[in-house]
Amino acid sequence: MKKTLAFLLAVLLCLTPMTSVRANAAFIDNTHWIESNPSAVTAAFQANQSFVAMFYRTTCPNSGTRRLAVEGWMEDYDLDVYGIDVDQYQIPSWVWQKLGYGSVTLPIICIVSNSSEYDCFSAKDSMKQIQKYLHEHLGIYDDREVDFSKLNGQIISQYSSRASTAQALYGSADSVHPIVKAQTEAIVSKYTTDLERLMAIYAWIVTNIFYDYGMLEGKVPRYVTAADTLYLGRSVCEGYANLTAEMCRAAGIPCRVVTGFAAGVGTDSTIGAVWDCYEEWVTTNDLDAFRQEISPYENHAWNEAFVDGRWIVLDTTWGSNNDAVYLDSGSYYLIPGTPTGDYFDLSIDKLSQSHLTWTTFAADLEITQDGSNQAVVSGTLDEADLTAASRGLLATYTQDGKMLSCEEVLLDSTDFSQNIPWSSQAACAKLFLLDADHRPTAAVYTAHK
């Protein structure tokens, strides 16, 4: 899925007066939602009234999760919220003053105690910041989940940080198409570090590849291989992600394609169902059940690349604002946009405002359940690690990182196999190698279900 040109305009044209036909339905269907205008909220602001306002655009991809949070405030705390449609109105100067008069990402949420004590938050600010300000200045303590960071954080925390594992699973360039290899060499040849090469690949793709709405809408066949995406210069999110992964591997950087849900344009009808699934997982912590319920809503692909001992999250689809739009005749035209670096090296908080993943990948070791209360952790250890360690600590953890068990194990071979207690709460295990003084070395092996 893809942010449309309307999202780009939300960033670039916020200062320009715009007119449109008002939709019959309110943006939020709640008695505490008050469709308003800049004159009315500015009057309340100048009168030192306390209020919350949301400047929104119905086509803005970030509005979905923000709208759910605002709905929660109205339902749980009887909070009136003023809504201002920026397709019809300009954003007032007192809002721009707080935002620094730069480009912003919609929607904007303003929390006002009075005309001298207020703040305004764009979609680049985390909902946790907004929750904190709401509590401190309006006395509303909202401790609910407001983004996808809980699950994203737990999934990503289980990733292997070992270069050998990353290389073995996602580093091979054997299957990379020759034209992809040739283009990658032209892009990265002048750079010396993996991070520089990764940044160059990201910049080239978001600048040169166009999002193909004909493929999205089924008007033309979907070409999503890396070679096809490069040759045609356009694709959908799978094509962006496949090209990113193959270019990284051609440059010697392990890279994987990640799939999941992204709350962008076109998800108004599904974001509520996704959020219901997510909140149920928060309550039950049953990841297997969650995966079954959430799988029909998978709609996006992005990437994670392994550089300097860590996984860097990047989304070249959302970083590109280039669009290939089709006419009724079947011909298409290209609309170059302004690429953004906002979706390179995404933090968990930034990622979780719109993206949700529930897929893990093979870790350093494997876990095989052996009966209801036992499991076997097995795999191959690096011989170099064993030169500095002859013992280790093998620990099991819940999905949210709480330790369930820990025992010392003997490491006398690169072929590792160990029985461990395994409860229904267990989600992963970690093997910490110890030196002669029983202190942890840098070597850590991960395993998960």
C-alpha positions, -999 to +999 in steps of 0.1 A: +000+000+000+011+036-005+007+071+007-009+091-021-001+125-035-026+139-010-001+130+018+027+149+000+003+179-003-004+177+034+033+184+040+039+210+013+006+229+010-005+234+046-001+272+042-021+274+011-059+281+013-078+252-001-115+245-009-133+212-012-168+198-007-174+188+029-182+151+034-216+145+049-202+122+076-181+135+104-145+125+105-152+109+139-187+097+147-190+107+183-211+133+201-180+148+216-165+154+182-172+190+171-166+199+134-152+234+136-131+260+118-100+281+126-120+312+136-139+293+163-109+276+178-088+308+176-116+326+195-115+299+222-077+302+223-078+339+227-104+336+254-080+314+274-103+284+272-091+249+277-097+225+248-083+199+224-083+204+186-073+181+158-063+194+123-069+165+100-072+154+064-093+124+056-068+110+031-038+114+054-023+080+062-014+088+097-050+098+107-062+063+113-044+054+145-046+090+158-083+090+153-086+058+174-067+075+202-089+106+201-120+085+200-108+068+232-104+102+250-139+112+240-155+079+251-136+074+283-133+110+296-162+128+279-137+151+263-149+175+236-125+177+206-127+203+179-120+189+144-107+212+116-105+198+080-074+213+064-088+206+030-111+235+037-093+257+061-059+271+068-040+262+100-040+292+124-008+311+131-008+302+168-005+265+158+023+273+133+041+292+161+044+261+182+053+239+152+081+263+141+067+273+108+083+243+090+067+215+071+046+191+092+030+158+088-007+156+095-027+152+116-019+179+142-033+175+177-033+207+199-038+205+236-046+239+251-047+248+288-048+285+279-033+309+254+001+308+270+002+272+281-004+248+252+014+226+227+008+212+192+019+178+180+023+166+144+023+130+133+061+129+137+056+132+175+048+100+193+014+094+209+031+087+241+044+123+242+008+135+236-005+112+264+020+127+288+011+163+279-026+155+282-021+141+317+002+170+328-020+198+315-056+186+314-054+160+341-064+131+318-044+100+325-046+078+294-025+047+299-039+027+270-019+014+241-018+041+215+006+026+189+020-007+179+053-003+199+046-031+224+045-059+198+070-044+174+095-039+203+091-074+215+094-089+180+125-069+172+141-075+206+143-112+197+163-107+165+198-121+163+225-095+166+251-119+152+267-110+119+272-147+110+234-154+114+224-124+094+248-132+066+238-169+065+201-161+063+199-128+043+233-120+030+237-142-001+239-124-034+238-156-055+202-151-066+206-114-073+198-106-109+228-093-130+211-060-138+204-054-101+241-061-094+253-038-121+230-009-109+240-015-073+277-013-081+271+021-099+253+034-068+276+022-040+311+021-056+323+054-041+312+046-006+334+028+020+311+018+049+280-004+049+259+024+064+269+048+036+261+021+010+227+014+026+219+051+027+229+055-010+206+025-019+177+040+000+182+074-016+184+060-051+153+038-048+131+065-033+142+090-060+140+067-090+112+042-085+075+051-089+046+036-071+023+020-097-014+025-090-023+004-121-007-026-104-023-018-071-058-015-086-054-045-109-054-026-142-021-041-152-001-072-141+018-069-109+056-070-115+072-072-081+106-090-086+137-068-080+147-071-117+112-061-130+110-032-106+144-019-117+137-025-154+103-008-153+111+018-128+078+013-110+060-013-088+040-016-056+054-021-021+065-057-027+086-045-056+102-017-036+110-041-008+124-068-031+146-044-049+158-029-017+167-064-003+186-075-035+205-043-039+216-045-002+227-081-007+246-071-039+264-045-018+273-071+009+246-060+034+223-087+048+187-076+043+153-091+047+118-083+035+093-077+063+056-080+059+028-067+081+001-040+083+006-003+076-021+022+085-021+043+053-046+056+028-073+031+021-073+014+056-102+033+071-124+002+069-098-021+084-078-001+110-105-007+136-104-044+132-066-044+133-066-024+165-092-048+180-069-077+172-039-058+187-057-049+219-068-085+224-031-096+220-021-069+246-046-085+270-039-122+263-003-122+251-013-151+228+009-144+198-002-176+179-038-166+181-030-130+172-012-141+141-042-161+129-066-133+135-044-106+120-032-124+088-061-113+066-050-076+072-014-080+059-011-052+033+025-039+032+061-049+028+093-030+040+129-040+049+154-045+077+191-044+069+219-056+092+246-030+096+272-026+123+257-052+146+221-040+144+190-042+123+180-009+105+144-006+096+137+012+063+106+016+041+115+028+006+078+027-005+068+054+021+101+072+015+093+077-021+066+101-032+068+092-069+035+081-084+026+063-117-010+071-124-031+055-151-057+071-174-089+054-185-072+047-218-047+025-201-017+048-206+000+062-176+020+092-166+047+097-139+044+123-112+078+129-095+075+137-059+099+149-032+116+119-015+120+119+023+145+103+046+118+100+073+116+062+067+152+054+069+165+039+102+131+040+119+130+038+156+105+015+172+084+044+183+084+060+148+077+027+131+049+018+155+029+049+147+018+033+114+035-001+109+029-034+127+048-067+121+041-101+137+067-121+117+100-134+132+128-151+114+150-180+122+174-171+151+208-185+160+194-216+176+162-236+173+136-245+199+118-278+196+091-286+222+095-320+238+064-326+258+043-300+275+069-288+300+102-294+282+119-281+251+153-287+234+174-257+223+199-268+197+222-255+169+257-247+160+280-224+179+309-205+164+342-222+172+358-187+178+333-181+206+343-213+223+379-203+226+369-177+251+341-196+268+335-231+282+303-225+300+271-205+294+238-193+309+207-205+291+176-185+300+140-185+288+118-154+286+082-144+282+070-125+251+074-092+271+109-100+282+104-114+317+129-142+327+112-175+335+142-198+340+180-197+339+206-225+342+243-229+337+253-252+308+286-268+297+299-259+263+322-286+251+313-287+214+302-265+186+271-288+183+249-275+211+218-292+224+202-287+258+169-296+275+152-267+293+119-262+312+093-247+289+060-233+300+030-219+280+043-184+289+077-190+273+084-173+240+122-173+235+155-183+249+190-168+250+224-184+255+250-161+271+286-174+269+307-169+300+345-164+303+368-181+328+357-157+355+320-164+348+314-130+332+293-128+301+313-124+269+300-105+238+286-137+224+248-141+227+227-167+209+190-163+205+162-188+199+124-183+196+094-204+187 
